[in-house]
Structures are given as C-alpha cells and as structure tokens.
Amino acid sequence: MRLRSGISIDSSQHKKFEEILETLLQKAPAKFILLTDVSGQVVSACGPSSQFDLIALGSVMAGGLSAAQ
C-alpha cells in the first residue's frame, strides 16, 4: 500500500498494524479505532467500521490535525 504521504506499507507491516489495533481495542475503552496518515488516508481500522464512512472520517481527522498545527 502506498500512501499519499509517500510512505509505503507492505503486507507484513499492514498485518502488524491490524494486530496492534486489535490489542488496543481490547485494552482501551473504545469500540472503534481508525489509523490514518497525516493526510487522512486510511491505513487500517478495527471494530464495526461498516457503520462509518472511513474516507470522510479520515478527512475530518486530517482537517482537525491541520487546524491544530
């Protein structure tokens, strides 16, 4: 997977992200976790993601990060 930020993530790294997110979801008081890059491109998600428009949510998160900087 090549992100818009120029970073490339291979399948083994993506699998590791998913494992970490699953562990975090079990330990944190959360029902859904979304991992994006700074531009808002979705890297991985964990939880009932079918309820959400992940692309729109990633864009909102990136906009918030940009505004906060």
N, CA, C, O and CB atoms as a CASP TS submission, in Angstrom:
PFRMAT TS
TARGET T0000
AUTHOR 0000-0000-0000
METHOD Language model
MODEL 1
PARENT N/A
ATOM      1  N   MET     1       0.849  -1.171   0.000  1.00  0.00           N
ATOM      2  CA  MET     1       0.000   0.000   0.000  1.00  0.00           C
ATOM      3  C   MET     1       0.896   1.235   0.000  1.00  0.00           C
ATOM      4  O   MET     1       1.790   1.362   0.836  1.00  0.00           O
ATOM      5  CB  MET     1      -0.967  -0.003   1.222  1.00  0.00           C
ATOM      6  N   ARG     2       0.655   2.128  -0.926  1.00  0.00           N
ATOM      7  CA  ARG     2       1.405   3.378  -0.977  1.00  0.00           C
ATOM      8  C   ARG     2       0.465   4.504  -0.553  1.00  0.00           C
ATOM      9  O   ARG     2      -0.597   4.699  -1.144  1.00  0.00           O
ATOM     10  CB  ARG     2       1.998   3.637  -2.413  1.00  0.00           C
ATOM     11  N   LEU     3       0.870   5.235   0.472  1.00  0.00           N
ATOM     12  CA  LEU     3       0.058   6.329   0.993  1.00  0.00           C
ATOM     13  C   LEU     3       0.368   7.616   0.243  1.00  0.00           C
ATOM     14  O   LEU     3       1.441   7.765  -0.343  1.00  0.00           O
ATOM     15  CB  LEU     3       0.299   6.515   2.501  1.00  0.00           C
ATOM     16  N   ARG     4      -0.585   8.546   0.269  1.00  0.00           N
ATOM     17  CA  ARG     4      -0.377   9.838  -0.401  1.00  0.00           C
ATOM     18  C   ARG     4       0.788  10.612   0.194  1.00  0.00           C
ATOM     19  O   ARG     4       1.384  11.463  -0.466  1.00  0.00           O
ATOM     20  CB  ARG     4      -1.638  10.680  -0.319  1.00  0.00           C
ATOM     21  N   SER     5       1.109  10.307   1.450  1.00  0.00           N
ATOM     22  CA  SER     5       2.217  10.998   2.108  1.00  0.00           C
ATOM     23  C   SER     5       3.566  10.497   1.592  1.00  0.00           C
ATOM     24  O   SER     5       4.609  11.025   1.975  1.00  0.00           O
ATOM     25  CB  SER     5       2.134  10.812   3.627  1.00  0.00           C
ATOM     26  N   GLY     6       3.550   9.480   0.723  1.00  0.00           N
ATOM     27  CA  GLY     6       4.784   8.965   0.145  1.00  0.00           C
ATOM     28  C   GLY     6       5.325   7.736   0.854  1.00  0.00           C
ATOM     29  O   GLY     6       6.315   7.154   0.414  1.00  0.00           O
ATOM     30  N   ILE     7       4.696   7.341   1.931  1.00  0.00           N
ATOM     31  CA  ILE     7       5.133   6.174   2.698  1.00  0.00           C
ATOM     32  C   ILE     7       4.526   4.921   2.082  1.00  0.00           C
ATOM     33  O   ILE     7       3.363   4.914   1.680  1.00  0.00           O
ATOM     34  CB  ILE     7       4.731   6.304   4.199  1.00  0.00           C
ATOM     35  N   SER     8       5.320   3.871   2.014  1.00  0.00           N
ATOM     36  CA  SER     8       4.823   2.580   1.536  1.00  0.00           C
ATOM     37  C   SER     8       4.734   1.612   2.703  1.00  0.00           C
ATOM     38  O   SER     8       5.632   1.550   3.543  1.00  0.00           O
ATOM     39  CB  SER     8       5.736   2.008   0.420  1.00  0.00           C
ATOM     40  N   ILE     9       3.647   0.858   2.747  1.00  0.00           N
ATOM     41  CA  ILE     9       3.445  -0.138   3.788  1.00  0.00           C
ATOM     42  C   ILE     9       3.268  -1.483   3.101  1.00  0.00           C
ATOM     43  O   ILE     9       2.369  -1.650   2.276  1.00  0.00           O
ATOM     44  CB  ILE     9       2.211   0.212   4.696  1.00  0.00           C
ATOM     45  N   ASP    10       4.132  -2.448   3.442  1.00  0.00           N
ATOM     46  CA  ASP    10       3.985  -3.766   2.822  1.00  0.00           C
ATOM     47  C   ASP    10       2.977  -4.599   3.618  1.00  0.00           C
ATOM     48  O   ASP    10       2.514  -4.175   4.677  1.00  0.00           O
ATOM     49  CB  ASP    10       5.359  -4.496   2.741  1.00  0.00           C
ATOM     50  N   SER    11       2.646  -5.766   3.112  1.00  0.00           N
ATOM     51  CA  SER    11       1.583  -6.574   3.712  1.00  0.00           C
ATOM     52  C   SER    11       1.918  -7.034   5.129  1.00  0.00           C
ATOM     53  O   SER    11       1.020  -7.135   5.965  1.00  0.00           O
ATOM     54  CB  SER    11       1.304  -7.779   2.845  1.00  0.00           C
ATOM     55  N   SER    12       3.180  -7.313   5.415  1.00  0.00           N
ATOM     56  CA  SER    12       3.546  -7.739   6.767  1.00  0.00           C
ATOM     57  C   SER    12       3.397  -6.582   7.758  1.00  0.00           C
ATOM     58  O   SER    12       2.986  -6.798   8.899  1.00  0.00           O
ATOM     59  CB  SER    12       4.992  -8.277   6.788  1.00  0.00           C
ATOM     60  N   GLN    13       3.726  -5.365   7.337  1.00  0.00           N
ATOM     61  CA  GLN    13       3.550  -4.205   8.202  1.00  0.00           C
ATOM     62  C   GLN    13       2.065  -3.932   8.432  1.00  0.00           C
ATOM     63  O   GLN    13       1.653  -3.611   9.547  1.00  0.00           O
ATOM     64  CB  GLN    13       4.233  -2.968   7.592  1.00  0.00           C
ATOM     65  N   HIS    14       1.270  -4.062   7.379  1.00  0.00           N
ATOM     66  CA  HIS    14      -0.172  -3.847   7.499  1.00  0.00           C
ATOM     67  C   HIS    14      -0.777  -4.861   8.463  1.00  0.00           C
ATOM     68  O   HIS    14      -1.627  -4.506   9.280  1.00  0.00           O
ATOM     69  CB  HIS    14      -0.854  -3.945   6.118  1.00  0.00           C
ATOM     70  N   LYS    15      -0.353  -6.107   8.379  1.00  0.00           N
ATOM     71  CA  LYS    15      -0.835  -7.147   9.283  1.00  0.00           C
ATOM     72  C   LYS    15      -0.466  -6.814  10.724  1.00  0.00           C
ATOM     73  O   LYS    15      -1.271  -7.018  11.632  1.00  0.00           O
ATOM     74  CB  LYS    15      -0.259  -8.517   8.887  1.00  0.00           C
ATOM     75  N   LYS    16       0.738  -6.305  10.939  1.00  0.00           N
ATOM     76  CA  LYS    16       1.171  -5.927  12.279  1.00  0.00           C
ATOM     77  C   LYS    16       0.327  -4.767  12.814  1.00  0.00           C
ATOM     78  O   LYS    16      -0.048  -4.770  13.987  1.00  0.00           O
ATOM     79  CB  LYS    16       2.661  -5.546  12.272  1.00  0.00           C
ATOM     80  N   PHE    17       0.024  -3.778  11.969  1.00  0.00           N
ATOM     81  CA  PHE    17      -0.863  -2.681  12.368  1.00  0.00           C
ATOM     82  C   PHE    17      -2.204  -3.234  12.848  1.00  0.00           C
ATOM     83  O   PHE    17      -2.723  -2.813  13.882  1.00  0.00           O
ATOM     84  CB  PHE    17      -1.076  -1.696  11.194  1.00  0.00           C
ATOM     85  N   GLU    18      -2.761  -4.179  12.089  1.00  0.00           N
ATOM     86  CA  GLU    18      -4.048  -4.754  12.453  1.00  0.00           C
ATOM     87  C   GLU    18      -3.981  -5.492  13.791  1.00  0.00           C
ATOM     88  O   GLU    18      -4.904  -5.401  14.601  1.00  0.00           O
ATOM     89  CB  GLU    18      -4.523  -5.700  11.361  1.00  0.00           C
ATOM     90  N   GLU    19      -2.882  -6.227  14.021  1.00  0.00           N
ATOM     91  CA  GLU    19      -2.708  -6.934  15.293  1.00  0.00           C
ATOM     92  C   GLU    19      -2.631  -5.947  16.456  1.00  0.00           C
ATOM     93  O   GLU    19      -3.243  -6.165  17.502  1.00  0.00           O
ATOM     94  CB  GLU    19      -1.440  -7.808  15.255  1.00  0.00           C
ATOM     95  N   ILE    20      -1.889  -4.878  16.273  1.00  0.00           N
ATOM     96  CA  ILE    20      -1.749  -3.864  17.329  1.00  0.00           C
ATOM     97  C   ILE    20      -3.088  -3.190  17.610  1.00  0.00           C
ATOM     98  O   ILE    20      -3.439  -2.962  18.768  1.00  0.00           O
ATOM     99  CB  ILE    20      -0.697  -2.806  16.930  1.00  0.00           C
ATOM    100  N   LEU    21      -3.829  -2.873  16.562  1.00  0.00           N
ATOM    101  CA  LEU    21      -5.132  -2.243  16.742  1.00  0.00           C
ATOM    102  C   LEU    21      -6.107  -3.173  17.461  1.00  0.00           C
ATOM    103  O   LEU    21      -6.880  -2.721  18.306  1.00  0.00           O
ATOM    104  CB  LEU    21      -5.707  -1.826  15.392  1.00  0.00           C
ATOM    105  N   GLU    22      -6.078  -4.460  17.137  1.00  0.00           N
ATOM    106  CA  GLU    22      -6.940  -5.435  17.819  1.00  0.00           C
ATOM    107  C   GLU    22      -6.617  -5.480  19.315  1.00  0.00           C
ATOM    108  O   GLU    22      -7.521  -5.503  20.150  1.00  0.00           O
ATOM    109  CB  GLU    22      -6.772  -6.845  17.191  1.00  0.00           C
ATOM    110  N   THR    23      -5.329  -5.492  19.646  1.00  0.00           N
ATOM    111  CA  THR    23      -4.906  -5.496  21.045  1.00  0.00           C
ATOM    112  C   THR    23      -5.348  -4.220  21.742  1.00  0.00           C
ATOM    113  O   THR    23      -5.860  -4.262  22.861  1.00  0.00           O
ATOM    114  CB  THR    23      -3.383  -5.656  21.150  1.00  0.00           C
ATOM    115  N   LEU    24      -5.152  -3.093  21.085  1.00  0.00           N
ATOM    116  CA  LEU    24      -5.555  -1.808  21.655  1.00  0.00           C
ATOM    117  C   LEU    24      -7.064  -1.749  21.865  1.00  0.00           C
ATOM    118  O   LEU    24      -7.530  -1.223  22.876  1.00  0.00           O
ATOM    119  CB  LEU    24      -5.107  -0.659  20.749  1.00  0.00           C
ATOM    120  N   LEU    25      -7.825  -2.281  20.925  1.00  0.00           N
ATOM    121  CA  LEU    25      -9.283  -2.277  21.037  1.00  0.00           C
ATOM    122  C   LEU    25      -9.742  -3.086  22.245  1.00  0.00           C
ATOM    123  O   LEU    25     -10.719  -2.723  22.901  1.00  0.00           O
ATOM    124  CB  LEU    25      -9.919  -2.833  19.759  1.00  0.00           C
ATOM    125  N   GLN    26      -9.050  -4.170  22.538  1.00  0.00           N
ATOM    126  CA  GLN    26      -9.401  -4.995  23.692  1.00  0.00           C
ATOM    127  C   GLN    26      -9.055  -4.296  25.010  1.00  0.00           C
ATOM    128  O   GLN    26      -9.758  -4.469  26.006  1.00  0.00           O
ATOM    129  CB  GLN    26      -8.683  -6.345  23.611  1.00  0.00           C
ATOM    130  N   LYS    27      -7.979  -3.508  25.019  1.00  0.00           N
ATOM    131  CA  LYS    27      -7.500  -2.880  26.250  1.00  0.00           C
ATOM    132  C   LYS    27      -8.094  -1.500  26.509  1.00  0.00           C
ATOM    133  O   LYS    27      -8.244  -1.101  27.664  1.00  0.00           O
ATOM    134  CB  LYS    27      -6.012  -2.771  26.205  1.00  0.00           C
ATOM    135  N   ALA    28      -8.426  -0.782  25.475  1.00  0.00           N
ATOM    136  CA  ALA    28      -8.914   0.593  25.618  1.00  0.00           C
ATOM    137  C   ALA    28     -10.438   0.612  25.724  1.00  0.00           C
ATOM    138  O   ALA    28     -11.111  -0.289  25.221  1.00  0.00           O
ATOM    139  CB  ALA    28      -8.451   1.460  24.426  1.00  0.00           C
ATOM    140  N   PRO    29     -10.975   1.631  26.374  1.00  0.00           N
ATOM    141  CA  PRO    29     -12.436   1.745  26.417  1.00  0.00           C
ATOM    142  C   PRO    29     -12.958   2.351  25.109  1.00  0.00           C
ATOM    143  O   PRO    29     -13.518   3.446  25.098  1.00  0.00           O
ATOM    144  CB  PRO    29     -12.882   2.611  27.630  1.00  0.00           C
ATOM    145  N   ALA    30     -12.763   1.621  24.015  1.00  0.00           N
ATOM    146  CA  ALA    30     -13.167   2.094  22.689  1.00  0.00           C
ATOM    147  C   ALA    30     -13.915   0.980  21.970  1.00  0.00           C
ATOM    148  O   ALA    30     -13.732  -0.200  22.268  1.00  0.00           O
ATOM    149  CB  ALA    30     -11.933   2.556  21.857  1.00  0.00           C
ATOM    150  N   LYS    31     -14.753   1.365  21.029  1.00  0.00           N
ATOM    151  CA  LYS    31     -15.477   0.387  20.217  1.00  0.00           C
ATOM    152  C   LYS    31     -14.957   0.355  18.789  1.00  0.00           C
ATOM    153  O   LYS    31     -15.227  -0.583  18.039  1.00  0.00           O
ATOM    154  CB  LYS    31     -16.967   0.698  20.219  1.00  0.00           C
ATOM    155  N   PHE    32     -14.209   1.390  18.419  1.00  0.00           N
ATOM    156  CA  PHE    32     -13.722   1.524  17.047  1.00  0.00           C
ATOM    157  C   PHE    32     -12.409   2.292  17.065  1.00  0.00           C
ATOM    158  O   PHE    32     -12.282   3.283  17.783  1.00  0.00           O
ATOM    159  CB  PHE    32     -14.771   2.240  16.142  1.00  0.00           C
ATOM    160  N   ILE    33     -11.439   1.847  16.287  1.00  0.00           N
ATOM    161  CA  ILE    33     -10.154   2.537  16.171  1.00  0.00           C
ATOM    162  C   ILE    33      -9.837   2.705  14.686  1.00  0.00           C
ATOM    163  O   ILE    33      -9.945   1.764  13.901  1.00  0.00           O
ATOM    164  CB  ILE    33      -9.010   1.746  16.909  1.00  0.00           C
ATOM    165  N   LEU    34      -9.447   3.911  14.326  1.00  0.00           N
ATOM    166  CA  LEU    34      -9.089   4.221  12.947  1.00  0.00           C
ATOM    167  C   LEU    34      -7.664   4.748  12.918  1.00  0.00           C
ATOM    168  O   LEU    34      -7.329   5.685  13.642  1.00  0.00           O
ATOM    169  CB  LEU    34     -10.073   5.251  12.327  1.00  0.00           C
ATOM    170  N   LEU    35      -6.828   4.149  12.084  1.00  0.00           N
ATOM    171  CA  LEU    35      -5.441   4.594  11.913  1.00  0.00           C
ATOM    172  C   LEU    35      -5.318   5.227  10.532  1.00  0.00           C
ATOM    173  O   LEU    35      -5.581   4.582   9.518  1.00  0.00           O
ATOM    174  CB  LEU    35      -4.424   3.402  12.082  1.00  0.00           C
ATOM    175  N   THR    36      -4.916   6.493  10.502  1.00  0.00           N
ATOM    176  CA  THR    36      -4.723   7.204   9.237  1.00  0.00           C
ATOM    177  C   THR    36      -3.338   7.824   9.209  1.00  0.00           C
ATOM    178  O   THR    36      -2.669   7.928  10.237  1.00  0.00           O
ATOM    179  CB  THR    36      -5.808   8.292   9.038  1.00  0.00           C
ATOM    180  N   ASP    37      -2.913   8.237   8.012  1.00  0.00           N
ATOM    181  CA  ASP    37      -1.692   9.025   7.941  1.00  0.00           C
ATOM    182  C   ASP    37      -2.083  10.497   8.126  1.00  0.00           C
ATOM    183  O   ASP    37      -3.262  10.809   8.295  1.00  0.00           O
ATOM    184  CB  ASP    37      -0.933   8.791   6.573  1.00  0.00           C
ATOM    185  N   VAL    38      -1.108  11.387   8.095  1.00  0.00           N
ATOM    186  CA  VAL    38      -1.392  12.799   8.372  1.00  0.00           C
ATOM    187  C   VAL    38      -2.291  13.447   7.323  1.00  0.00           C
ATOM    188  O   VAL    38      -2.910  14.477   7.592  1.00  0.00           O
ATOM    189  CB  VAL    38      -0.100  13.569   8.464  1.00  0.00           C
ATOM    190  N   SER    39      -2.370  12.858   6.133  1.00  0.00           N
ATOM    191  CA  SER    39      -3.234  13.415   5.097  1.00  0.00           C
ATOM    192  C   SER    39      -4.666  12.888   5.195  1.00  0.00           C
ATOM    193  O   SER    39      -5.535  13.310   4.433  1.00  0.00           O
ATOM    194  CB  SER    39      -2.665  13.103   3.726  1.00  0.00           C
ATOM    195  N   GLY    40      -4.913  11.968   6.131  1.00  0.00           N
ATOM    196  CA  GLY    40      -6.250  11.420   6.311  1.00  0.00           C
ATOM    197  C   GLY    40      -6.502  10.122   5.579  1.00  0.00           C
ATOM    198  O   GLY    40      -7.603   9.578   5.661  1.00  0.00           O
ATOM    199  N   GLN    41      -5.512   9.607   4.863  1.00  0.00           N
ATOM    200  CA  GLN    41      -5.691   8.348   4.148  1.00  0.00           C
ATOM    201  C   GLN    41      -5.748   7.203   5.157  1.00  0.00           C
ATOM    202  O   GLN    41      -4.889   7.091   6.031  1.00  0.00           O
ATOM    203  CB  GLN    41      -4.545   8.123   3.118  1.00  0.00           C
ATOM    204  N   VAL    42      -6.753   6.367   5.028  1.00  0.00           N
ATOM    205  CA  VAL    42      -6.956   5.269   5.962  1.00  0.00           C
ATOM    206  C   VAL    42      -5.870   4.211   5.770  1.00  0.00           C
ATOM    207  O   VAL    42      -5.636   3.728   4.662  1.00  0.00           O
ATOM    208  CB  VAL    42      -8.356   4.648   5.776  1.00  0.00           C
ATOM    209  N   VAL    43      -5.215   3.865   6.880  1.00  0.00           N
ATOM    210  CA  VAL    43      -4.214   2.807   6.875  1.00  0.00           C
ATOM    211  C   VAL    43      -4.860   1.505   7.337  1.00  0.00           C
ATOM    212  O   VAL    43      -4.698   0.461   6.705  1.00  0.00           O
ATOM    213  CB  VAL    43      -3.006   3.177   7.779  1.00  0.00           C
ATOM    214  N   SER    44      -5.593   1.578   8.449  1.00  0.00           N
ATOM    215  CA  SER    44      -6.256   0.401   8.988  1.00  0.00           C
ATOM    216  C   SER    44      -7.371   0.832   9.930  1.00  0.00           C
ATOM    217  O   SER    44      -7.374   1.956  10.432  1.00  0.00           O
ATOM    218  CB  SER    44      -5.249  -0.514   9.716  1.00  0.00           C
ATOM    219  N   ALA    45      -8.310  -0.064  10.163  1.00  0.00           N
ATOM    220  CA  ALA    45      -9.408   0.197  11.095  1.00  0.00           C
ATOM    221  C   ALA    45      -9.726  -1.090  11.831  1.00  0.00           C
ATOM    222  O   ALA    45      -9.510  -2.191  11.325  1.00  0.00           O
ATOM    223  CB  ALA    45     -10.670   0.743  10.354  1.00  0.00           C
ATOM    224  N   CYS    46     -10.248  -0.924  13.046  1.00  0.00           N
ATOM    225  CA  CYS    46     -10.586  -2.072  13.865  1.00  0.00           C
ATOM    226  C   CYS    46     -11.907  -1.788  14.576  1.00  0.00           C
ATOM    227  O   CYS    46     -12.076  -0.723  15.168  1.00  0.00           O
ATOM    228  CB  CYS    46      -9.453  -2.388  14.885  1.00  0.00           C
ATOM    229  N   GLY    47     -12.822  -2.716  14.522  1.00  0.00           N
ATOM    230  CA  GLY    47     -14.131  -2.524  15.132  1.00  0.00           C
ATOM    231  C   GLY    47     -15.193  -2.513  14.056  1.00  0.00           C
ATOM    232  O   GLY    47     -14.909  -2.820  12.898  1.00  0.00           O
ATOM    233  N   PRO    48     -16.421  -2.160  14.426  1.00  0.00           N
ATOM    234  CA  PRO    48     -17.530  -2.179  13.460  1.00  0.00           C
ATOM    235  C   PRO    48     -17.455  -1.007  12.476  1.00  0.00           C
ATOM    236  O   PRO    48     -18.227  -0.055  12.581  1.00  0.00           O
ATOM    237  CB  PRO    48     -18.871  -2.143  14.201  1.00  0.00           C
ATOM    238  N   SER    49     -16.536  -1.080  11.534  1.00  0.00           N
ATOM    239  CA  SER    49     -16.294   0.030  10.604  1.00  0.00           C
ATOM    240  C   SER    49     -17.371   0.185   9.539  1.00  0.00           C
ATOM    241  O   SER    49     -17.411   1.204   8.850  1.00  0.00           O
ATOM    242  CB  SER    49     -14.970  -0.157   9.933  1.00  0.00           C
ATOM    243  N   SER    50     -18.242  -0.804   9.393  1.00  0.00           N
ATOM    244  CA  SER    50     -19.281  -0.696   8.369  1.00  0.00           C
ATOM    245  C   SER    50     -20.264   0.437   8.672  1.00  0.00           C
ATOM    246  O   SER    50     -20.994   0.875   7.783  1.00  0.00           O
ATOM    247  CB  SER    50     -20.035  -2.017   8.246  1.00  0.00           C
ATOM    248  N   GLN    51     -20.289   0.912   9.920  1.00  0.00           N
ATOM    249  CA  GLN    51     -21.183   1.997  10.296  1.00  0.00           C
ATOM    250  C   GLN    51     -20.672   3.361   9.840  1.00  0.00           C
ATOM    251  O   GLN    51     -21.432   4.330   9.815  1.00  0.00           O
ATOM    252  CB  GLN    51     -21.380   2.001  11.790  1.00  0.00           C
ATOM    253  N   PHE    52     -19.402   3.445   9.483  1.00  0.00           N
ATOM    254  CA  PHE    52     -18.759   4.729   9.228  1.00  0.00           C
ATOM    255  C   PHE    52     -18.274   4.843   7.789  1.00  0.00           C
ATOM    256  O   PHE    52     -17.929   3.846   7.155  1.00  0.00           O
ATOM    257  CB  PHE    52     -17.598   4.930  10.182  1.00  0.00           C
ATOM    258  N   ASP    53     -18.252   6.064   7.290  1.00  0.00           N
ATOM    259  CA  ASP    53     -17.591   6.363   6.024  1.00  0.00           C
ATOM    260  C   ASP    53     -16.136   6.669   6.394  1.00  0.00           C
ATOM    261  O   ASP    53     -15.815   7.787   6.799  1.00  0.00           O
ATOM    262  CB  ASP    53     -18.292   7.583   5.242  1.00  0.00           C
ATOM    263  N   LEU    54     -15.264   5.672   6.253  1.00  0.00           N
ATOM    264  CA  LEU    54     -13.889   5.796   6.723  1.00  0.00           C
ATOM    265  C   LEU    54     -13.121   6.904   6.009  1.00  0.00           C
ATOM    266  O   LEU    54     -12.289   7.575   6.620  1.00  0.00           O
ATOM    267  CB  LEU    54     -13.169   4.486   6.544  1.00  0.00           C
ATOM    268  N   ILE    55     -13.392   7.096   4.736  1.00  0.00           N
ATOM    269  CA  ILE    55     -12.696   8.136   3.980  1.00  0.00           C
ATOM    270  C   ILE    55     -13.082   9.513   4.502  1.00  0.00           C
ATOM    271  O   ILE    55     -12.219  10.370   4.690  1.00  0.00           O
ATOM    272  CB  ILE    55     -13.014   8.023   2.477  1.00  0.00           C
ATOM    273  N   ALA    56     -14.368   9.728   4.735  1.00  0.00           N
ATOM    274  CA  ALA    56     -14.820  11.016   5.261  1.00  0.00           C
ATOM    275  C   ALA    56     -14.284  11.244   6.670  1.00  0.00           C
ATOM    276  O   ALA    56     -13.855  12.350   7.000  1.00  0.00           O
ATOM    277  CB  ALA    56     -16.354  11.088   5.262  1.00  0.00           C
ATOM    278  N   LEU    57     -14.305  10.209   7.498  1.00  0.00           N
ATOM    279  CA  LEU    57     -13.808  10.328   8.862  1.00  0.00           C
ATOM    280  C   LEU    57     -12.313  10.636   8.871  1.00  0.00           C
ATOM    281  O   LEU    57     -11.856  11.465   9.658  1.00  0.00           O
ATOM    282  CB  LEU    57     -14.089   9.043   9.648  1.00  0.00           C
ATOM    283  N   GLY    58     -11.556   9.980   8.010  1.00  0.00           N
ATOM    284  CA  GLY    58     -10.125  10.268   7.893  1.00  0.00           C
ATOM    285  C   GLY    58      -9.875  11.692   7.451  1.00  0.00           C
ATOM    286  O   GLY    58      -8.950  12.340   7.942  1.00  0.00           O
ATOM    287  N   SER    59     -10.678  12.185   6.539  1.00  0.00           N
ATOM    288  CA  SER    59     -10.540  13.569   6.070  1.00  0.00           C
ATOM    289  C   SER    59     -10.828  14.568   7.182  1.00  0.00           C
ATOM    290  O   SER    59     -10.129  15.572   7.318  1.00  0.00           O
ATOM    291  CB  SER    59     -11.476  13.826   4.889  1.00  0.00           C
ATOM    292  N   VAL    60     -11.855  14.293   7.974  1.00  0.00           N
ATOM    293  CA  VAL    60     -12.180  15.172   9.097  1.00  0.00           C
ATOM    294  C   VAL    60     -11.042  15.176  10.115  1.00  0.00           C
ATOM    295  O   VAL    60     -10.677  16.227  10.643  1.00  0.00           O
ATOM    296  CB  VAL    60     -13.499  14.732   9.769  1.00  0.00           C
ATOM    297  N   MET    61     -10.492  14.012  10.383  1.00  0.00           N
ATOM    298  CA  MET    61      -9.372  13.919  11.334  1.00  0.00           C
ATOM    299  C   MET    61      -8.158  14.692  10.831  1.00  0.00           C
ATOM    300  O   MET    61      -7.503  15.390  11.605  1.00  0.00           O
ATOM    301  CB  MET    61      -8.991  12.448  11.576  1.00  0.00           C
ATOM    302  N   ALA    62      -7.856  14.575   9.549  1.00  0.00           N
ATOM    303  CA  ALA    62      -6.724  15.303   8.972  1.00  0.00           C
ATOM    304  C   ALA    62      -6.958  16.797   9.028  1.00  0.00           C
ATOM    305  O   ALA    62      -6.032  17.563   9.296  1.00  0.00           O
ATOM    306  CB  ALA    62      -6.480  14.867   7.529  1.00  0.00           C
ATOM    307  N   GLY    63      -8.188  17.222   8.778  1.00  0.00           N
ATOM    308  CA  GLY    63      -8.527  18.651   8.853  1.00  0.00           C
ATOM    309  C   GLY    63      -8.358  19.180  10.273  1.00  0.00           C
ATOM    310  O   GLY    63      -7.859  20.287  10.471  1.00  0.00           O
ATOM    311  N   GLY    64      -8.769  18.399  11.246  1.00  0.00           N
ATOM    312  CA  GLY    64      -8.606  18.795  12.638  1.00  0.00           C
ATOM    313  C   GLY    64      -7.153  18.891  13.033  1.00  0.00           C
ATOM    314  O   GLY    64      -6.756  19.812  13.747  1.00  0.00           O
ATOM    315  N   LEU    65      -6.349  17.934  12.568  1.00  0.00           N
ATOM    316  CA  LEU    65      -4.913  17.970  12.850  1.00  0.00           C
ATOM    317  C   LEU    65      -4.263  19.181  12.208  1.00  0.00           C
ATOM    318  O   LEU    65      -3.436  19.853  12.824  1.00  0.00           O
ATOM    319  CB  LEU    65      -4.237  16.692  12.358  1.00  0.00           C
ATOM    320  N   SER    66      -4.639  19.454  10.974  1.00  0.00           N
ATOM    321  CA  SER    66      -4.084  20.598  10.261  1.00  0.00           C
ATOM    322  C   SER    66      -4.448  21.916  10.950  1.00  0.00           C
ATOM    323  O   SER    66      -3.610  22.809  11.071  1.00  0.00           O
ATOM    324  CB  SER    66      -4.579  20.607   8.816  1.00  0.00           C
ATOM    325  N   ALA    67      -5.685  22.030  11.395  1.00  0.00           N
ATOM    326  CA  ALA    67      -6.134  23.246  12.069  1.00  0.00           C
ATOM    327  C   ALA    67      -5.432  23.424  13.407  1.00  0.00           C
ATOM    328  O   ALA    67      -5.170  24.550  13.828  1.00  0.00           O
ATOM    329  CB  ALA    67      -7.647  23.214  12.274  1.00  0.00           C
ATOM    330  N   ALA    68      -5.126  22.317  14.074  1.00  0.00           N
ATOM    331  CA  ALA    68      -4.479  22.386  15.375  1.00  0.00           C
ATOM    332  C   ALA    68      -3.000  22.745  15.276  1.00  0.00           C
ATOM    333  O   ALA    68      -2.402  23.197  16.252  1.00  0.00           O
ATOM    334  CB  ALA    68      -4.636  21.071  16.092  1.00  0.00           C
ATOM    335  N   GLN    69      -2.416  22.546  14.112  1.00  0.00           N
ATOM    336  CA  GLN    69      -0.992  22.851  13.949  1.00  0.00           C
ATOM    337  C   GLN    69      -0.855  24.305  13.732  1.00  0.00           C
ATOM    338  O   GLN    69       0.260  24.802  13.568  1.00  0.00           O
ATOM    339  CB  GLN    69      -0.357  22.072  12.793  1.00  0.00           C
TER
END
